[in-house]
Amino acid sequence: IVQVLAAVLDRLVIQNASIAMGDPGQVTKFHAMKAPGIGVLQYLER
């Protein structure tokens, strides 16, 4: 179940990142300078 959830979340992150790239002037507190060093699956397994 964890692996399936991680795969779905990874796809959502990729889709949302591509949407956000369309409007670079809109930055919120949820934007980061770089991607975290840990993936979704590794985070969920912790």
Biotite code that builds the C-alpha atoms (Angstrom):
import biotite.structure as struc

atoms = struc.array([
    struc.Atom([0.000, 0.000, 0.000], chain_id="A", res_id=1, res_name="ILE", atom_name="CA", element="C"),
    struc.Atom([2.831, 2.386, 0.855], chain_id="A", res_id=2, res_name="VAL", atom_name="CA", element="C"),
    struc.Atom([4.483, 1.883, -2.524], chain_id="A", res_id=3, res_name="GLN", atom_name="CA", element="C"),
    struc.Atom([1.237, 2.563, -4.387], chain_id="A", res_id=4, res_name="VAL", atom_name="CA", element="C"),
    struc.Atom([0.574, 5.690, -2.335], chain_id="A", res_id=5, res_name="LEU", atom_name="CA", element="C"),
    struc.Atom([4.130, 6.906, -2.957], chain_id="A", res_id=6, res_name="ALA", atom_name="CA", element="C"),
    struc.Atom([3.756, 6.354, -6.710], chain_id="A", res_id=7, res_name="ALA", atom_name="CA", element="C"),
    struc.Atom([0.493, 8.315, -6.794], chain_id="A", res_id=8, res_name="VAL", atom_name="CA", element="C"),
    struc.Atom([1.995, 11.167, -4.769], chain_id="A", res_id=9, res_name="LEU", atom_name="CA", element="C"),
    struc.Atom([5.075, 11.247, -7.026], chain_id="A", res_id=10, res_name="ASP", atom_name="CA", element="C"),
    struc.Atom([2.834, 11.645, -10.082], chain_id="A", res_id=11, res_name="ARG", atom_name="CA", element="C"),
    struc.Atom([0.877, 14.432, -8.403], chain_id="A", res_id=12, res_name="LEU", atom_name="CA", element="C"),
    struc.Atom([4.082, 16.248, -7.504], chain_id="A", res_id=13, res_name="VAL", atom_name="CA", element="C"),
    struc.Atom([5.322, 16.049, -11.096], chain_id="A", res_id=14, res_name="ILE", atom_name="CA", element="C"),
    struc.Atom([1.990, 17.287, -12.478], chain_id="A", res_id=15, res_name="GLN", atom_name="CA", element="C"),
    struc.Atom([1.783, 20.141, -9.989], chain_id="A", res_id=16, res_name="ASN", atom_name="CA", element="C"),
    struc.Atom([5.378, 21.159, -10.666], chain_id="A", res_id=17, res_name="ALA", atom_name="CA", element="C"),
    struc.Atom([4.678, 21.424, -14.387], chain_id="A", res_id=18, res_name="SER", atom_name="CA", element="C"),
    struc.Atom([1.589, 23.547, -13.702], chain_id="A", res_id=19, res_name="ILE", atom_name="CA", element="C"),
    struc.Atom([3.535, 25.828, -11.352], chain_id="A", res_id=20, res_name="ALA", atom_name="CA", element="C"),
    struc.Atom([6.210, 26.381, -13.998], chain_id="A", res_id=21, res_name="MET", atom_name="CA", element="C"),
    struc.Atom([3.564, 28.083, -16.132], chain_id="A", res_id=22, res_name="GLY", atom_name="CA", element="C"),
    struc.Atom([3.255, 31.016, -13.676], chain_id="A", res_id=23, res_name="ASP", atom_name="CA", element="C"),
    struc.Atom([6.734, 31.781, -12.287], chain_id="A", res_id=24, res_name="PRO", atom_name="CA", element="C"),
    struc.Atom([5.644, 35.111, -10.783], chain_id="A", res_id=25, res_name="GLY", atom_name="CA", element="C"),
    struc.Atom([3.367, 33.500, -8.217], chain_id="A", res_id=26, res_name="GLN", atom_name="CA", element="C"),
    struc.Atom([5.526, 32.296, -5.311], chain_id="A", res_id=27, res_name="VAL", atom_name="CA", element="C"),
    struc.Atom([3.998, 31.135, -2.046], chain_id="A", res_id=28, res_name="THR", atom_name="CA", element="C"),
    struc.Atom([5.372, 29.897, 1.264], chain_id="A", res_id=29, res_name="LYS", atom_name="CA", element="C"),
    struc.Atom([5.022, 26.355, -0.082], chain_id="A", res_id=30, res_name="PHE", atom_name="CA", element="C"),
    struc.Atom([7.683, 26.826, -2.796], chain_id="A", res_id=31, res_name="HIS", atom_name="CA", element="C"),
    struc.Atom([11.215, 25.597, -2.145], chain_id="A", res_id=32, res_name="ALA", atom_name="CA", element="C"),
    struc.Atom([14.588, 26.556, -3.553], chain_id="A", res_id=33, res_name="MET", atom_name="CA", element="C"),
    struc.Atom([15.386, 22.913, -4.370], chain_id="A", res_id=34, res_name="LYS", atom_name="CA", element="C"),
    struc.Atom([13.790, 19.496, -4.146], chain_id="A", res_id=35, res_name="ALA", atom_name="CA", element="C"),
    struc.Atom([14.314, 17.583, -0.896], chain_id="A", res_id=36, res_name="PRO", atom_name="CA", element="C"),
    struc.Atom([17.016, 14.933, -0.794], chain_id="A", res_id=37, res_name="GLY", atom_name="CA", element="C"),
    struc.Atom([14.531, 12.216, 0.140], chain_id="A", res_id=38, res_name="ILE", atom_name="CA", element="C"),
    struc.Atom([11.840, 10.769, -2.078], chain_id="A", res_id=39, res_name="GLY", atom_name="CA", element="C"),
    struc.Atom([8.191, 10.250, -1.198], chain_id="A", res_id=40, res_name="VAL", atom_name="CA", element="C"),
    struc.Atom([8.611, 6.492, -0.747], chain_id="A", res_id=41, res_name="LEU", atom_name="CA", element="C"),
    struc.Atom([11.596, 6.898, 1.568], chain_id="A", res_id=42, res_name="GLN", atom_name="CA", element="C"),
    struc.Atom([9.700, 9.506, 3.584], chain_id="A", res_id=43, res_name="TYR", atom_name="CA", element="C"),
    struc.Atom([6.643, 7.276, 3.966], chain_id="A", res_id=44, res_name="LEU", atom_name="CA", element="C"),
    struc.Atom([8.795, 4.304, 4.973], chain_id="A", res_id=45, res_name="GLU", atom_name="CA", element="C"),
    struc.Atom([10.405, 6.247, 7.822], chain_id="A", res_id=46, res_name="ARG", atom_name="CA", element="C"),
])
